């Protein structure tokens, strides 16, 4: 795989919710699961390793646009 050792997960707290970023792997490859967790709610998306750079670029593009 692209990484011998997977990086440790991390989280961000915003108001009454937390965002968790967890890296894992399965038979399909390496992925990052991004979870939004509130006291009564949980939702997550799974982003395959092969699109991390494109995903991050898109996210940063919107972040820059919103600063204007």
PDB file of N, H, CA, C and O in Angstrom:
ATOM      1  N   UNK A   1       0.823  -1.205   0.000  1.00  0.00           N
ATOM      2  CA  UNK A   1       0.000   0.000   0.000  1.00  0.00           C
ATOM      3  C   UNK A   1       0.851   1.246   0.000  1.00  0.00           C
ATOM      4  O   UNK A   1       2.075   1.156   0.090  1.00  0.00           O
ATOM      5  N   UNK A   2       0.227   2.416  -0.100  1.00  0.00           N
ATOM      6  H   UNK A   2      -0.768   2.489  -0.173  1.00  0.00           H
ATOM      7  CA  UNK A   2       0.961   3.681  -0.130  1.00  0.00           C
ATOM      8  C   UNK A   2       1.641   4.019   1.195  1.00  0.00           C
ATOM      9  O   UNK A   2       2.597   4.794   1.215  1.00  0.00           O
ATOM     10  N   UNK A   3       1.160   3.446   2.306  1.00  0.00           N
ATOM     11  H   UNK A   3       0.383   2.817   2.290  1.00  0.00           H
ATOM     12  CA  UNK A   3       1.758   3.732   3.605  1.00  0.00           C
ATOM     13  C   UNK A   3       1.955   2.445   4.373  1.00  0.00           C
ATOM     14  O   UNK A   3       1.039   1.633   4.494  1.00  0.00           O
ATOM     15  N   UNK A   4       3.163   2.263   4.893  1.00  0.00           N
ATOM     16  H   UNK A   4       3.908   2.923   4.794  1.00  0.00           H
ATOM     17  CA  UNK A   4       3.425   1.075   5.698  1.00  0.00           C
ATOM     18  C   UNK A   4       2.709   1.202   7.039  1.00  0.00           C
ATOM     19  O   UNK A   4       2.134   0.237   7.541  1.00  0.00           O
ATOM     20  N   UNK A   5       2.751   2.408   7.614  1.00  0.00           N
ATOM     21  H   UNK A   5       3.218   3.193   7.206  1.00  0.00           H
ATOM     22  CA  UNK A   5       2.115   2.641   8.898  1.00  0.00           C
ATOM     23  C   UNK A   5       1.100   3.765   8.741  1.00  0.00           C
ATOM     24  O   UNK A   5       1.430   4.837   8.235  1.00  0.00           O
ATOM     25  N   UNK A   6      -0.116   3.524   9.168  1.00  0.00           N
ATOM     26  H   UNK A   6      -0.384   2.653   9.580  1.00  0.00           H
ATOM     27  CA  UNK A   6      -1.169   4.521   9.015  1.00  0.00           C
ATOM     28  C   UNK A   6      -1.029   5.600  10.089  1.00  0.00           C
ATOM     29  O   UNK A   6      -0.700   5.291  11.234  1.00  0.00           O
ATOM     30  N   UNK A   7      -1.277   6.876   9.727  1.00  0.00           N
ATOM     31  H   UNK A   7      -1.544   7.128   8.797  1.00  0.00           H
ATOM     32  CA  UNK A   7      -1.194   7.955  10.710  1.00  0.00           C
ATOM     33  C   UNK A   7      -2.313   7.853  11.751  1.00  0.00           C
ATOM     34  O   UNK A   7      -3.377   7.292  11.491  1.00  0.00           O
ATOM     35  N   UNK A   8      -2.046   8.402  12.918  1.00  0.00           N
ATOM     36  H   UNK A   8      -1.182   8.857  13.129  1.00  0.00           H
ATOM     37  CA  UNK A   8      -3.023   8.394  13.997  1.00  0.00           C
ATOM     38  C   UNK A   8      -4.166   9.345  13.669  1.00  0.00           C
ATOM     39  O   UNK A   8      -3.961  10.355  12.996  1.00  0.00           O
ATOM     40  N   UNK A   9      -5.351   9.031  14.135  1.00  0.00           N
ATOM     41  H   UNK A   9      -5.517   8.211  14.681  1.00  0.00           H
ATOM     42  CA  UNK A   9      -6.512   9.883  13.901  1.00  0.00           C
ATOM     43  C   UNK A   9      -6.440  11.158  14.723  1.00  0.00           C
ATOM     44  O   UNK A   9      -5.644  11.272  15.655  1.00  0.00           O
ATOM     45  N   UNK A  10      -7.283  12.111  14.361  1.00  0.00           N
ATOM     46  H   UNK A  10      -7.929  12.018  13.604  1.00  0.00           H
ATOM     47  CA  UNK A  10      -7.339  13.369  15.090  1.00  0.00           C
ATOM     48  C   UNK A  10      -8.783  13.860  15.097  1.00  0.00           C
ATOM     49  O   UNK A  10      -9.629  13.321  14.384  1.00  0.00           O
ATOM     50  N   UNK A  11      -9.064  14.884  15.903  1.00  0.00           N
ATOM     51  H   UNK A  11      -8.377  15.323  16.482  1.00  0.00           H
ATOM     52  CA  UNK A  11     -10.422  15.427  15.926  1.00  0.00           C
ATOM     53  C   UNK A  11     -10.400  16.930  16.157  1.00  0.00           C
ATOM     54  O   UNK A  11      -9.434  17.481  16.686  1.00  0.00           O
ATOM     55  N   UNK A  12     -11.487  17.580  15.749  1.00  0.00           N
ATOM     56  H   UNK A  12     -12.272  17.132  15.320  1.00  0.00           H
ATOM     57  CA  UNK A  12     -11.699  19.014  15.955  1.00  0.00           C
ATOM     58  C   UNK A  12     -13.039  19.179  16.649  1.00  0.00           C
ATOM     59  O   UNK A  12     -13.998  18.474  16.337  1.00  0.00           O
ATOM     60  N   UNK A  13     -13.106  20.119  17.599  1.00  0.00           N
ATOM     61  H   UNK A  13     -12.326  20.691  17.853  1.00  0.00           H
ATOM     62  CA  UNK A  13     -14.375  20.408  18.258  1.00  0.00           C
ATOM     63  C   UNK A  13     -14.857  21.780  17.821  1.00  0.00           C
ATOM     64  O   UNK A  13     -14.100  22.750  17.856  1.00  0.00           O
ATOM     65  N   UNK A  14     -16.126  21.863  17.407  1.00  0.00           N
ATOM     66  H   UNK A  14     -16.742  21.076  17.378  1.00  0.00           H
ATOM     67  CA  UNK A  14     -16.741  23.113  16.988  1.00  0.00           C
ATOM     68  C   UNK A  14     -18.128  23.168  17.634  1.00  0.00           C
ATOM     69  O   UNK A  14     -18.979  22.323  17.360  1.00  0.00           O
ATOM     70  N   UNK A  15     -18.345  24.160  18.486  1.00  0.00           N
ATOM     71  H   UNK A  15     -17.653  24.847  18.708  1.00  0.00           H
ATOM     72  CA  UNK A  15     -19.606  24.274  19.222  1.00  0.00           C
ATOM     73  C   UNK A  15     -19.914  22.953  19.925  1.00  0.00           C
ATOM     74  O   UNK A  15     -19.107  22.485  20.728  1.00  0.00           O
ATOM     75  N   UNK A  16     -21.078  22.338  19.636  1.00  0.00           N
ATOM     76  H   UNK A  16     -21.733  22.718  18.984  1.00  0.00           H
ATOM     77  CA  UNK A  16     -21.425  21.099  20.342  1.00  0.00           C
ATOM     78  C   UNK A  16     -21.197  19.857  19.487  1.00  0.00           C
ATOM     79  O   UNK A  16     -21.808  18.814  19.718  1.00  0.00           O
ATOM     80  N   UNK A  17     -20.304  19.978  18.490  1.00  0.00           N
ATOM     81  H   UNK A  17     -19.807  20.825  18.303  1.00  0.00           H
ATOM     82  CA  UNK A  17     -20.037  18.801  17.654  1.00  0.00           C
ATOM     83  C   UNK A  17     -18.542  18.581  17.511  1.00  0.00           C
ATOM     84  O   UNK A  17     -17.746  19.500  17.703  1.00  0.00           O
ATOM     85  N   UNK A  18     -18.170  17.360  17.173  1.00  0.00           N
ATOM     86  H   UNK A  18     -18.817  16.614  17.017  1.00  0.00           H
ATOM     87  CA  UNK A  18     -16.775  17.029  16.913  1.00  0.00           C
ATOM     88  C   UNK A  18     -16.656  16.408  15.537  1.00  0.00           C
ATOM     89  O   UNK A  18     -17.548  15.695  15.076  1.00  0.00           O
ATOM     90  N   UNK A  19     -15.543  16.690  14.895  1.00  0.00           N
ATOM     91  H   UNK A  19     -14.819  17.269  15.269  1.00  0.00           H
ATOM     92  CA  UNK A  19     -15.209  16.070  13.620  1.00  0.00           C
ATOM     93  C   UNK A  19     -14.011  15.154  13.868  1.00  0.00           C
ATOM     94  O   UNK A  19     -12.982  15.597  14.378  1.00  0.00           O
ATOM     95  N   UNK A  20     -14.145  13.890  13.511  1.00  0.00           N
ATOM     96  H   UNK A  20     -14.981  13.530  13.097  1.00  0.00           H
ATOM     97  CA  UNK A  20     -13.065  12.915  13.662  1.00  0.00           C
ATOM     98  C   UNK A  20     -12.499  12.576  12.287  1.00  0.00           C
ATOM     99  O   UNK A  20     -13.245  12.409  11.322  1.00  0.00           O
ATOM    100  N   UNK A  21     -11.195  12.477  12.209  1.00  0.00           N
ATOM    101  H   UNK A  21     -10.589  12.613  12.993  1.00  0.00           H
ATOM    102  CA  UNK A  21     -10.487  12.104  10.984  1.00  0.00           C
ATOM    103  C   UNK A  21      -9.703  10.834  11.295  1.00  0.00           C
ATOM    104  O   UNK A  21      -8.701  10.881  12.009  1.00  0.00           O
ATOM    105  N   UNK A  22     -10.148   9.718  10.772  1.00  0.00           N
ATOM    106  H   UNK A  22     -10.962   9.679  10.193  1.00  0.00           H
ATOM    107  CA  UNK A  22      -9.522   8.430  11.057  1.00  0.00           C
ATOM    108  C   UNK A  22      -9.075   7.758   9.767  1.00  0.00           C
ATOM    109  O   UNK A  22      -9.852   7.636   8.819  1.00  0.00           O
ATOM    110  N   UNK A  23      -7.822   7.324   9.736  1.00  0.00           N
ATOM    111  H   UNK A  23      -7.191   7.423  10.505  1.00  0.00           H
ATOM    112  CA  UNK A  23      -7.273   6.637   8.568  1.00  0.00           C
ATOM    113  C   UNK A  23      -7.325   5.133   8.820  1.00  0.00           C
ATOM    114  O   UNK A  23      -6.961   4.654   9.894  1.00  0.00           O
ATOM    115  N   UNK A  24      -7.779   4.410   7.820  1.00  0.00           N
ATOM    116  H   UNK A  24      -8.075   4.799   6.948  1.00  0.00           H
ATOM    117  CA  UNK A  24      -7.865   2.960   7.928  1.00  0.00           C
ATOM    118  C   UNK A  24      -7.554   2.308   6.599  1.00  0.00           C
ATOM    119  O   UNK A  24      -7.262   2.977   5.607  1.00  0.00           O
ATOM    120  N   UNK A  25      -7.620   0.999   6.600  1.00  0.00           N
ATOM    121  H   UNK A  25      -7.857   0.456   7.406  1.00  0.00           H
ATOM    122  CA  UNK A  25      -7.418   0.278   5.342  1.00  0.00           C
ATOM    123  C   UNK A  25      -8.246  -0.994   5.359  1.00  0.00           C
ATOM    124  O   UNK A  25      -8.565  -1.544   6.413  1.00  0.00           O
ATOM    125  N   UNK A  26      -8.584  -1.441   4.167  1.00  0.00           N
ATOM    126  H   UNK A  26      -8.325  -0.994   3.310  1.00  0.00           H
ATOM    127  CA  UNK A  26      -9.295  -2.704   4.001  1.00  0.00           C
ATOM    128  C   UNK A  26      -8.825  -3.330   2.698  1.00  0.00           C
ATOM    129  O   UNK A  26      -7.812  -2.914   2.137  1.00  0.00           O
ATOM    130  N   UNK A  27      -9.553  -4.323   2.217  1.00  0.00           N
ATOM    131  H   UNK A  27     -10.376  -4.661   2.674  1.00  0.00           H
ATOM    132  CA  UNK A  27      -9.110  -5.002   0.999  1.00  0.00           C
ATOM    133  C   UNK A  27      -9.115  -4.090  -0.223  1.00  0.00           C
ATOM    134  O   UNK A  27      -8.483  -4.408  -1.231  1.00  0.00           O
ATOM    135  N   UNK A  28      -9.821  -2.956  -0.149  1.00  0.00           N
ATOM    136  H   UNK A  28     -10.334  -2.697   0.669  1.00  0.00           H
ATOM    137  CA  UNK A  28      -9.874  -2.013  -1.267  1.00  0.00           C
ATOM    138  C   UNK A  28      -8.762  -0.962  -1.209  1.00  0.00           C
ATOM    139  O   UNK A  28      -8.525  -0.261  -2.193  1.00  0.00           O
ATOM    140  N   UNK A  29      -8.081  -0.848  -0.068  1.00  0.00           N
ATOM    141  H   UNK A  29      -8.274  -1.417   0.731  1.00  0.00           H
ATOM    142  CA  UNK A  29      -6.993   0.118   0.055  1.00  0.00           C
ATOM    143  C   UNK A  29      -7.131   1.006   1.272  1.00  0.00           C
ATOM    144  O   UNK A  29      -7.897   0.714   2.191  1.00  0.00           O
ATOM    145  N   UNK A  30      -6.380   2.094   1.267  1.00  0.00           N
ATOM    146  H   UNK A  30      -5.758   2.331   0.520  1.00  0.00           H
ATOM    147  CA  UNK A  30      -6.351   3.035   2.377  1.00  0.00           C
ATOM    148  C   UNK A  30      -7.442   4.089   2.176  1.00  0.00           C
ATOM    149  O   UNK A  30      -7.747   4.472   1.046  1.00  0.00           O
ATOM    150  N   UNK A  31      -8.018   4.546   3.272  1.00  0.00           N
ATOM    151  H   UNK A  31      -7.771   4.234   4.189  1.00  0.00           H
ATOM    152  CA  UNK A  31      -9.097   5.531   3.213  1.00  0.00           C
ATOM    153  C   UNK A  31      -9.063   6.412   4.454  1.00  0.00           C
ATOM    154  O   UNK A  31      -8.420   6.073   5.448  1.00  0.00           O
ATOM    155  N   UNK A  32      -9.757   7.539   4.391  1.00  0.00           N
ATOM    156  H   UNK A  32     -10.279   7.814   3.583  1.00  0.00           H
ATOM    157  CA  UNK A  32      -9.965   8.372   5.563  1.00  0.00           C
ATOM    158  C   UNK A  32     -11.458   8.472   5.807  1.00  0.00           C
ATOM    159  O   UNK A  32     -12.230   8.784   4.900  1.00  0.00           O
ATOM    160  N   UNK A  33     -11.853   8.205   7.031  1.00  0.00           N
ATOM    161  H   UNK A  33     -11.226   7.951   7.767  1.00  0.00           H
ATOM    162  CA  UNK A  33     -13.254   8.378   7.399  1.00  0.00           C
ATOM    163  C   UNK A  33     -13.358   9.682   8.175  1.00  0.00           C
ATOM    164  O   UNK A  33     -12.678   9.876   9.183  1.00  0.00           O
ATOM    165  N   UNK A  34     -14.221  10.576   7.690  1.00  0.00           N
ATOM    166  H   UNK A  34     -14.773  10.418   6.871  1.00  0.00           H
ATOM    167  CA  UNK A  34     -14.468  11.857   8.352  1.00  0.00           C
ATOM    168  C   UNK A  34     -15.853  11.757   8.971  1.00  0.00           C
ATOM    169  O   UNK A  34     -16.845  11.598   8.259  1.00  0.00           O
ATOM    170  N   UNK A  35     -15.924  11.853  10.307  1.00  0.00           N
ATOM    171  H   UNK A  35     -15.118  11.983  10.885  1.00  0.00           H
ATOM    172  CA  UNK A  35     -17.193  11.715  11.016  1.00  0.00           C
ATOM    173  C   UNK A  35     -17.570  13.005  11.712  1.00  0.00           C
ATOM    174  O   UNK A  35     -16.726  13.664  12.319  1.00  0.00           O
ATOM    175  N   UNK A  36     -18.839  13.363  11.622  1.00  0.00           N
ATOM    176  H   UNK A  36     -19.524  12.828  11.129  1.00  0.00           H
ATOM    177  CA  UNK A  36     -19.404  14.506  12.336  1.00  0.00           C
ATOM    178  C   UNK A  36     -20.239  13.913  13.466  1.00  0.00           C
ATOM    179  O   UNK A  36     -21.183  13.162  13.219  1.00  0.00           O
ATOM    180  N   UNK A  37     -19.892  14.249  14.697  1.00  0.00           N
ATOM    181  H   UNK A  37     -19.125  14.858  14.897  1.00  0.00           H
ATOM    182  CA  UNK A  37     -20.551  13.628  15.844  1.00  0.00           C
ATOM    183  C   UNK A  37     -21.111  14.694  16.786  1.00  0.00           C
ATOM    184  O   UNK A  37     -20.384  15.566  17.262  1.00  0.00           O
ATOM    185  N   UNK A  38     -22.406  14.607  17.043  1.00  0.00           N
ATOM    186  H   UNK A  38     -22.997  13.899  16.656  1.00  0.00           H
ATOM    187  CA  UNK A  38     -23.081  15.453  18.018  1.00  0.00           C
ATOM    188  C   UNK A  38     -23.682  14.515  19.059  1.00  0.00           C
ATOM    189  O   UNK A  38     -23.706  13.301  18.855  1.00  0.00           O
ATOM    190  N   UNK A  39     -24.167  15.062  20.168  1.00  0.00           N
ATOM    191  H   UNK A  39     -24.148  16.048  20.334  1.00  0.00           H
ATOM    192  CA  UNK A  39     -24.720  14.164  21.199  1.00  0.00           C
ATOM    193  C   UNK A  39     -25.782  13.187  20.688  1.00  0.00           C
ATOM    194  O   UNK A  39     -25.849  12.053  21.164  1.00  0.00           O
ATOM    195  N   UNK A  40     -26.611  13.606  19.731  1.00  0.00           N
ATOM    196  H   UNK A  40     -26.557  14.527  19.344  1.00  0.00           H
ATOM    197  CA  UNK A  40     -27.690  12.717  19.277  1.00  0.00           C
ATOM    198  C   UNK A  40     -27.588  12.365  17.789  1.00  0.00           C
ATOM    199  O   UNK A  40     -28.568  11.927  17.188  1.00  0.00           O
ATOM    200  N   UNK A  41     -26.411  12.555  17.198  1.00  0.00           N
ATOM    201  H   UNK A  41     -25.615  12.911  17.687  1.00  0.00           H
ATOM    202  CA  UNK A  41     -26.298  12.440  15.742  1.00  0.00           C
ATOM    203  C   UNK A  41     -24.885  12.051  15.356  1.00  0.00           C
ATOM    204  O   UNK A  41     -23.916  12.510  15.960  1.00  0.00           O
ATOM    205  N   UNK A  42     -24.774  11.200  14.342  1.00  0.00           N
ATOM    206  H   UNK A  42     -25.561  10.827  13.851  1.00  0.00           H
ATOM    207  CA  UNK A  42     -23.453  10.850  13.798  1.00  0.00           C
ATOM    208  C   UNK A  42     -23.593  10.617  12.303  1.00  0.00           C
ATOM    209  O   UNK A  42     -24.506   9.924  11.855  1.00  0.00           O
ATOM    210  N   UNK A  43     -22.673  11.205  11.529  1.00  0.00           N
ATOM    211  H   UNK A  43     -21.931  11.768  11.892  1.00  0.00           H
ATOM    212  CA  UNK A  43     -22.669  10.995  10.090  1.00  0.00           C
ATOM    213  C   UNK A  43     -21.215  10.916   9.646  1.00  0.00           C
ATOM    214  O   UNK A  43     -20.350  11.557  10.244  1.00  0.00           O
ATOM    215  N   UNK A  44     -20.939  10.148   8.617  1.00  0.00           N
ATOM    216  H   UNK A  44     -21.641   9.627   8.132  1.00  0.00           H
ATOM    217  CA  UNK A  44     -19.555  10.069   8.161  1.00  0.00           C
ATOM    218  C   UNK A  44     -19.474   9.854   6.658  1.00  0.00           C
ATOM    219  O   UNK A  44     -20.408   9.359   6.026  1.00  0.00           O
ATOM    220  N   UNK A  45     -18.330  10.241   6.107  1.00  0.00           N
ATOM    221  H   UNK A  45     -17.572  10.643   6.621  1.00  0.00           H
ATOM    222  CA  UNK A  45     -18.012   9.950   4.713  1.00  0.00           C
ATOM    223  C   UNK A  45     -16.669   9.235   4.697  1.00  0.00           C
ATOM    224  O   UNK A  45     -15.854   9.404   5.604  1.00  0.00           O
ATOM    225  N   UNK A  46     -16.450   8.447   3.676  1.00  0.00           N
ATOM    226  H   UNK A  46     -17.112   8.310   2.939  1.00  0.00           H
ATOM    227  CA  UNK A  46     -15.194   7.722   3.515  1.00  0.00           C
ATOM    228  C   UNK A  46     -14.548   8.185   2.214  1.00  0.00           C
ATOM    229  O   UNK A  46     -15.150   8.110   1.142  1.00  0.00           O
ATOM    230  N   UNK A  47     -13.309   8.666   2.329  1.00  0.00           N
ATOM    231  H   UNK A  47     -12.820   8.727   3.199  1.00  0.00           H
ATOM    232  CA  UNK A  47     -12.598   9.207   1.171  1.00  0.00           C
ATOM    233  C   UNK A  47     -11.422   8.286   0.846  1.00  0.00           C
ATOM    234  O   UNK A  47     -10.523   8.139   1.674  1.00  0.00           O
ATOM    235  N   UNK A  48     -11.401   7.662  -0.336  1.00  0.00           N
ATOM    236  H   UNK A  48     -12.132   7.782  -1.009  1.00  0.00           H
ATOM    237  CA  UNK A  48     -10.295   6.779  -0.713  1.00  0.00           C
ATOM    238  C   UNK A  48      -8.982   7.549  -0.846  1.00  0.00           C
ATOM    239  O   UNK A  48      -8.972   8.706  -1.265  1.00  0.00           O
ATOM    240  N   UNK A  49      -7.890   6.904  -0.489  1.00  0.00           N
ATOM    241  H   UNK A  49      -7.898   5.964  -0.148  1.00  0.00           H
ATOM    242  CA  UNK A  49      -6.561   7.520  -0.532  1.00  0.00           C
ATOM    243  C   UNK A  49      -6.254   8.153  -1.888  1.00  0.00           C
ATOM    244  O   UNK A  49      -5.649   9.223  -1.955  1.00  0.00           O
ATOM    245  N   UNK A  50      -6.673   7.487  -2.972  1.00  0.00           N
ATOM    246  H   UNK A  50      -7.164   6.617  -2.918  1.00  0.00           H
ATOM    247  CA  UNK A  50      -6.304   7.975  -4.301  1.00  0.00           C
ATOM    248  C   UNK A  50      -6.889   9.342  -4.639  1.00  0.00           C
ATOM    249  O   UNK A  50      -6.419   9.986  -5.577  1.00  0.00           O
ATOM    250  N   UNK A  51      -7.906   9.806  -3.899  1.00  0.00           N
ATOM    251  H   UNK A  51      -8.288   9.282  -3.138  1.00  0.00           H
ATOM    252  CA  UNK A  51      -8.453  11.135  -4.178  1.00  0.00           C
ATOM    253  C   UNK A  51      -8.190  12.154  -3.061  1.00  0.00           C
ATOM    254  O   UNK A  51      -8.747  13.251  -3.091  1.00  0.00           O
ATOM    255  N   UNK A  52      -7.356  11.810  -2.084  1.00  0.00           N
ATOM    256  H   UNK A  52      -6.903  10.919  -2.060  1.00  0.00           H
ATOM    257  CA  UNK A  52      -7.078  12.743  -0.991  1.00  0.00           C
ATOM    258  C   UNK A  52      -6.576  14.092  -1.503  1.00  0.00           C
ATOM    259  O   UNK A  52      -7.066  15.133  -1.065  1.00  0.00           O
ATOM    260  N   UNK A  53      -5.624  14.092  -2.406  1.00  0.00           N
ATOM    261  H   UNK A  53      -5.226  13.247  -2.762  1.00  0.00           H
ATOM    262  CA  UNK A  53      -5.049  15.350  -2.897  1.00  0.00           C
ATOM    263  C   UNK A  53      -6.112  16.183  -3.610  1.00  0.00           C
ATOM    264  O   UNK A  53      -6.217  17.388  -3.380  1.00  0.00           O
ATOM    265  N   UNK A  54      -6.897  15.543  -4.471  1.00  0.00           N
ATOM    266  H   UNK A  54      -6.812  14.565  -4.657  1.00  0.00           H
ATOM    267  CA  UNK A  54      -7.949  16.252  -5.202  1.00  0.00           C
ATOM    268  C   UNK A  54      -9.025  16.757  -4.240  1.00  0.00           C
ATOM    269  O   UNK A  54      -9.501  17.884  -4.372  1.00  0.00           O
ATOM    270  N   UNK A  55      -9.401  15.929  -3.283  1.00  0.00           N
ATOM    271  H   UNK A  55      -9.014  15.013  -3.176  1.00  0.00           H
ATOM    272  CA  UNK A  55     -10.405  16.287  -2.276  1.00  0.00           C
ATOM    273  C   UNK A  55      -9.917  17.496  -1.466  1.00  0.00           C
ATOM    274  O   UNK A  55     -10.655  18.463  -1.274  1.00  0.00           O
ATOM    275  N   UNK A  56      -8.684  17.430  -1.003  1.00  0.00           N
ATOM    276  H   UNK A  56      -8.085  16.644  -1.159  1.00  0.00           H
ATOM    277  CA  UNK A  56      -8.102  18.521  -0.220  1.00  0.00           C
ATOM    278  C   UNK A  56      -8.006  19.807  -1.020  1.00  0.00           C
ATOM    279  O   UNK A  56      -8.278  20.888  -0.500  1.00  0.00           O
ATOM    280  N   UNK A  57      -7.621  19.694  -2.277  1.00  0.00           N
ATOM    281  H   UNK A  57      -7.399  18.816  -2.700  1.00  0.00           H
ATOM    282  CA  UNK A  57      -7.512  20.852  -3.157  1.00  0.00           C
ATOM    283  C   UNK A  57      -8.880  21.525  -3.323  1.00  0.00           C
ATOM    284  O   UNK A  57      -8.988  22.750  -3.260  1.00  0.00           O
ATOM    285  N   UNK A  58      -9.908  20.722  -3.534  1.00  0.00           N
ATOM    286  H   UNK A  58      -9.820  19.727  -3.585  1.00  0.00           H
ATOM    287  CA  UNK A  58     -11.263  21.248  -3.686  1.00  0.00           C
ATOM    288  C   UNK A  58     -11.713  21.947  -2.414  1.00  0.00           C
ATOM    289  O   UNK A  58     -12.287  23.035  -2.468  1.00  0.00           O
ATOM    290  N   UNK A  59     -11.457  21.330  -1.279  1.00  0.00           N
ATOM    291  H   UNK A  59     -10.991  20.447  -1.235  1.00  0.00           H
ATOM    292  CA  UNK A  59     -11.827  21.910   0.013  1.00  0.00           C
ATOM    293  C   UNK A  59     -11.118  23.249   0.219  1.00  0.00           C
ATOM    294  O   UNK A  59     -11.737  24.226   0.640  1.00  0.00           O
ATOM    295  N   UNK A  60      -9.829  23.288  -0.077  1.00  0.00           N
ATOM    296  H   UNK A  60      -9.326  22.494  -0.419  1.00  0.00           H
ATOM    297  CA  UNK A  60      -9.043  24.519   0.075  1.00  0.00           C
ATOM    298  C   UNK A  60      -9.499  25.605  -0.898  1.00  0.00           C
ATOM    299  O   UNK A  60      -9.506  26.786  -0.552  1.00  0.00           O
ATOM    300  N   UNK A  61      -9.876  25.213  -2.098  1.00  0.00           N
ATOM    301  H   UNK A  61      -9.871  24.253  -2.379  1.00  0.00           H
ATOM    302  CA  UNK A  61     -10.370  26.152  -3.093  1.00  0.00           C
ATOM    303  C   UNK A  61     -11.604  26.879  -2.564  1.00  0.00           C
ATOM    304  O   UNK A  61     -11.695  28.102  -2.666  1.00  0.00           O
ATOM    305  N   UNK A  62     -12.554  26.133  -1.999  1.00  0.00           N
ATOM    306  H   UNK A  62     -12.480  25.139  -1.915  1.00  0.00           H
ATOM    307  CA  UNK A  62     -13.747  26.753  -1.441  1.00  0.00           C
ATOM    308  C   UNK A  62     -13.414  27.618  -0.232  1.00  0.00           C
ATOM    309  O   UNK A  62     -14.005  28.681  -0.045  1.00  0.00           O
ATOM    310  N   UNK A  63     -12.484  27.172   0.579  1.00  0.00           N
ATOM    311  H   UNK A  63     -12.004  26.308   0.428  1.00  0.00           H
ATOM    312  CA  UNK A  63     -12.065  27.946   1.747  1.00  0.00           C
ATOM    313  C   UNK A  63     -11.506  29.298   1.317  1.00  0.00           C
ATOM    314  O   UNK A  63     -11.830  30.329   1.907  1.00  0.00           O
ATOM    315  N   UNK A  64     -10.664  29.287   0.283  1.00  0.00           N
ATOM    316  H   UNK A  64     -10.400  28.450  -0.196  1.00  0.00           H
ATOM    317  CA  UNK A  64     -10.092  30.540  -0.238  1.00  0.00           C
ATOM    318  C   UNK A  64     -11.169  31.446  -0.837  1.00  0.00           C
ATOM    319  O   UNK A  64     -11.149  32.659  -0.629  1.00  0.00           O
ATOM    320  N   UNK A  65     -12.109  30.855  -1.580  1.00  0.00           N
ATOM    321  H   UNK A  65     -12.125  29.869  -1.749  1.00  0.00           H
ATOM    322  CA  UNK A  65     -13.196  31.642  -2.178  1.00  0.00           C
ATOM    323  C   UNK A  65     -14.032  32.337  -1.113  1.00  0.00           C
ATOM    324  O   UNK A  65     -14.436  33.487  -1.285  1.00  0.00           O
ATOM    325  N   UNK A  66     -14.289  31.639  -0.013  1.00  0.00           N
ATOM    326  H   UNK A  66     -13.961  30.705   0.127  1.00  0.00           H
ATOM    327  CA  UNK A  66     -15.148  32.183   1.034  1.00  0.00           C
ATOM    328  C   UNK A  66     -14.452  33.303   1.825  1.00  0.00           C
ATOM    329  O   UNK A  66     -15.124  34.120   2.453  1.00  0.00           O
ATOM    330  N   UNK A  67     -13.120  33.345   1.798  1.00  0.00           N
ATOM    331  H   UNK A  67     -12.574  32.681   1.288  1.00  0.00           H
ATOM    332  CA  UNK A  67     -12.381  34.406   2.483  1.00  0.00           C
ATOM    333  C   UNK A  67     -12.558  35.752   1.790  1.00  0.00           C
ATOM    334  O   UNK A  67     -12.398  36.803   2.411  1.00  0.00           O
ATOM    335  N   UNK A  68     -12.888  35.717   0.502  1.00  0.00           N
ATOM    336  H   UNK A  68     -13.018  34.863  -0.003  1.00  0.00           H
ATOM    337  CA  UNK A  68     -13.010  36.943  -0.302  1.00  0.00           C
ATOM    338  C   UNK A  68     -14.267  37.734   0.044  1.00  0.00           C
ATOM    339  O   UNK A  68     -14.514  38.788  -0.542  1.00  0.00           O
TER     340      UNK A  68
END
